[in-house]
Amino acid sequence: MHGMSGSKLSLMYWFTAIHLLTATKKTFSAKEIQRQLGHKQYQPIWEMVHRIRSVMRTRDSQYELKDTFELDEGFFTTEDTTDEDNSTECISETECLTR
């Protein structure tokens, strides 16, 4: 069974859990999501969170970061920007590491 199909939990639970798992940098345990939702039983919440994470993991494995992307208000690139004498490697527009 994949996603929300066959679940007896409300769509509001699903969308709230998806929001909690994706809108912040911190991770949420199934127990914390159960507490946030005010649901009495742990097992259905654990199963819902497990399904959401499974779908997210499947989706994430299909994508590879390429070119330039934004991360926490910084721009990074996957291309090699090592200078000619191979002593400095730039990992962002504003920060370089010296070897």
Phi and psi in degrees as GROMACS dihedral restraints (atoms count N, CA, C in turn):
[ dihedral_restraints ]
;  ai    aj    ak    al  type     phi  dphi    fc
    3     4     5     6     1  -121.9    20    10
    4     5     6     7     1   142.0    20    10
    6     7     8     9     1    65.4    20    10
    7     8     9    10     1  -141.9    20    10
    9    10    11    12     1   -84.6    20    10
   10    11    12    13     1    -9.6    20    10
   12    13    14    15     1   -61.9    20    10
   13    14    15    16     1   136.2    20    10
   15    16    17    18     1    81.0    20    10
   16    17    18    19     1    -0.9    20    10
   18    19    20    21     1   -84.6    20    10
   19    20    21    22     1   142.4    20    10
   21    22    23    24     1   -93.9    20    10
   22    23    24    25     1    -3.1    20    10
   24    25    26    27     1   -77.6    20    10
   25    26    27    28     1   149.1    20    10
   27    28    29    30     1   -70.3    20    10
   28    29    30    31     1   157.3    20    10
   30    31    32    33     1   -61.0    20    10
   31    32    33    34     1   -32.5    20    10
   33    34    35    36     1   -60.7    20    10
   34    35    36    37     1   -40.5    20    10
   36    37    38    39     1   -61.2    20    10
   37    38    39    40     1   -46.8    20    10
   39    40    41    42     1   -61.0    20    10
   40    41    42    43     1   -49.5    20    10
   42    43    44    45     1   -68.0    20    10
   43    44    45    46     1   -35.2    20    10
   45    46    47    48     1   -65.7    20    10
   46    47    48    49     1   -44.1    20    10
   48    49    50    51     1   -63.9    20    10
   49    50    51    52     1   -43.1    20    10
   51    52    53    54     1   -61.3    20    10
   52    53    54    55     1   -43.0    20    10
   54    55    56    57     1   -61.2    20    10
   55    56    57    58     1   -47.5    20    10
   57    58    59    60     1   -62.1    20    10
   58    59    60    61     1   -36.9    20    10
   60    61    62    63     1   -78.8    20    10
   61    62    63    64     1   -18.3    20    10
   63    64    65    66     1  -118.3    20    10
   64    65    66    67     1   -17.2    20    10
   66    67    68    69     1   -90.0    20    10
   67    68    69    70     1   -10.1    20    10
   69    70    71    72     1  -128.6    20    10
   70    71    72    73     1   163.3    20    10
   72    73    74    75     1   -75.8    20    10
   73    74    75    76     1   -30.0    20    10
   75    76    77    78     1   -77.3    20    10
   76    77    78    79     1   153.6    20    10
   78    79    80    81     1   -95.1    20    10
   79    80    81    82     1   152.3    20    10
   81    82    83    84     1  -116.0    20    10
   82    83    84    85     1   135.1    20    10
   84    85    86    87     1   -80.1    20    10
   85    86    87    88     1   161.5    20    10
   87    88    89    90     1   -61.4    20    10
   88    89    90    91     1   -35.3    20    10
   90    91    92    93     1   -63.8    20    10
   91    92    93    94     1   -41.7    20    10
   93    94    95    96     1   -67.4    20    10
   94    95    96    97     1   -39.0    20    10
   96    97    98    99     1   -65.8    20    10
   97    98    99   100     1   -39.3    20    10
   99   100   101   102     1   -58.4    20    10
  100   101   102   103     1   -44.3    20    10
  102   103   104   105     1   -64.4    20    10
  103   104   105   106     1   -44.5    20    10
  105   106   107   108     1   -62.2    20    10
  106   107   108   109     1   -37.3    20    10
  108   109   110   111     1   -81.4    20    10
  109   110   111   112     1   -18.9    20    10
  111   112   113   114     1    73.4    20    10
  112   113   114   115     1    27.0    20    10
  114   115   116   117     1   -87.7    20    10
  115   116   117   118     1   138.2    20    10
  117   118   119   120     1   -76.4    20    10
  118   119   120   121     1   -35.9    20    10
  120   121   122   123     1   -97.0    20    10
  121   122   123   124     1   136.8    20    10
  123   124   125   126     1   -81.3    20    10
  124   125   126   127     1   -41.4    20    10
  126   127   128   129     1   -55.3    20    10
  127   128   129   130     1   -48.5    20    10
  129   130   131   132     1   -63.7    20    10
  130   131   132   133     1   -33.7    20    10
  132   133   134   135     1   -69.9    20    10
  133   134   135   136     1   -42.7    20    10
  135   136   137   138     1   -59.5    20    10
  136   137   138   139     1   -44.3    20    10
  138   139   140   141     1   -63.1    20    10
  139   140   141   142     1   -40.8    20    10
  141   142   143   144     1   -63.1    20    10
  142   143   144   145     1   -48.4    20    10
  144   145   146   147     1   -63.0    20    10
  145   146   147   148     1   -40.0    20    10
  147   148   149   150     1   -60.8    20    10
  148   149   150   151     1   -43.4    20    10
  150   151   152   153     1   -64.5    20    10
  151   152   153   154     1   -44.3    20    10
  153   154   155   156     1   -61.1    20    10
  154   155   156   157     1   -47.8    20    10
  156   157   158   159     1   -64.8    20    10
  157   158   159   160     1   -35.7    20    10
  159   160   161   162     1   -63.6    20    10
  160   161   162   163     1   -44.9    20    10
  162   163   164   165     1   -65.7    20    10
  163   164   165   166     1   -41.1    20    10
  165   166   167   168     1   -63.3    20    10
  166   167   168   169     1   -40.9    20    10
  168   169   170   171     1   -64.6    20    10
  169   170   171   172     1   -42.5    20    10
  171   172   173   174     1   -62.8    20    10
  172   173   174   175     1   -44.9    20    10
  174   175   176   177     1   -63.5    20    10
  175   176   177   178     1   -45.6    20    10
  177   178   179   180     1   -62.5    20    10
  178   179   180   181     1   -32.6    20    10
  180   181   182   183     1   -71.7    20    10
  181   182   183   184     1   -12.6    20    10
  183   184   185   186     1   -86.2    20    10
  184   185   186   187     1   -11.7    20    10
  186   187   188   189     1  -117.8    20    10
  187   188   189   190     1   139.1    20    10
  189   190   191   192     1  -122.8    20    10
  190   191   192   193     1   132.1    20    10
  192   193   194   195     1   -70.6    20    10
  193   194   195   196     1   132.2    20    10
  195   196   197   198     1  -137.9    20    10
  196   197   198   199     1   160.4    20    10
  198   199   200   201     1    60.1    20    10
  199   200   201   202     1  -133.0    20    10
  201   202   203   204     1  -109.0    20    10
  202   203   204   205     1   139.4    20    10
  204   205   206   207     1  -141.9    20    10
  205   206   207   208     1   161.0    20    10
  207   208   209   210     1  -104.2    20    10
  208   209   210   211     1   137.4    20    10
  210   211   212   213     1  -145.4    20    10
  211   212   213   214     1   115.5    20    10
  213   214   215   216     1    50.8    20    10
  214   215   216   217     1    51.4    20    10
  216   217   218   219     1    63.7    20    10
  217   218   219   220     1    20.3    20    10
  219   220   221   222     1  -123.7    20    10
  220   221   222   223     1   154.2    20    10
  222   223   224   225     1  -110.4    20    10
  223   224   225   226     1   131.1    20    10
  225   226   227   228     1  -125.8    20    10
  226   227   228   229     1   157.9    20    10
  228   229   230   231     1  -131.5    20    10
  229   230   231   232     1   153.0    20    10
  231   232   233   234     1   -95.7    20    10
  232   233   234   235     1    -2.9    20    10
  234   235   236   237     1   -81.5    20    10
  235   236   237   238     1   154.7    20    10
  237   238   239   240     1   -78.2    20    10
  238   239   240   241     1   117.6    20    10
  240   241   242   243     1  -115.3    20    10
  241   242   243   244     1    36.5    20    10
  243   244   245   246     1   -72.8    20    10
  244   245   246   247     1   136.2    20    10
  246   247   248   249     1   -74.0    20    10
  247   248   249   250     1   173.8    20    10
  249   250   251   252     1   -62.2    20    10
  250   251   252   253     1   -39.1    20    10
  252   253   254   255     1   -86.6    20    10
  253   254   255   256     1     6.4    20    10
  255   256   257   258     1    61.9    20    10
  256   257   258   259     1    28.1    20    10
  258   259   260   261     1  -102.5    20    10
  259   260   261   262     1   -18.6    20    10
  261   262   263   264     1  -132.5    20    10
  262   263   264   265     1   132.6    20    10
  264   265   266   267     1  -117.8    20    10
  265   266   267   268     1   121.1    20    10
  267   268   269   270     1   -86.8    20    10
  268   269   270   271     1   129.5    20    10
  270   271   272   273     1  -110.5    20    10
  271   272   273   274     1    -6.6    20    10
  273   274   275   276     1  -156.9    20    10
  274   275   276   277     1   176.6    20    10
  276   277   278   279     1   -65.0    20    10
  277   278   279   280     1   -30.5    20    10
  279   280   281   282     1  -113.6    20    10
  280   281   282   283     1    -5.5    20    10
  282   283   284   285     1  -131.2    20    10
  283   284   285   286     1   132.7    20    10
  285   286   287   288     1  -128.7    20    10
  286   287   288   289     1   147.8    20    10
  288   289   290   291     1  -103.4    20    10
  289   290   291   292     1   133.1    20    10
  291   292   293   294     1   -95.6    20    10
  292   293   294   295     1   131.7    20    10
